[in-house]
Amino acid sequence: MKLSFNVGGLDRAIRMIVGVALAAVAYFGILSGTGAIIAYVLAAVAIVTGLVKFCPAYAIFGINSCKVESSN
């Protein structure tokens, strides 16, 4: 099964920034306990989906933020 990319450039940048920000919030103690764990998990998901250019939730709902490539 081939995974096609469904996360575009701006979407990737936003995911990476949000992921790093969430990780920093948890790491520096702004959130603690359960909130920090949730922040780390969301950060990991955002960073990984940004790096691999594929979001399973986008695939389920048929969303694609990649620019359509010309077939010419």
Secondary structure, DSSP 8 states (H G I E B T S, - for coil): --------HHHHHHHHHHHHHHHHHHHTTSS-THHHHHHHHHHHHHHHHHHHT--HHHHHHT---S------
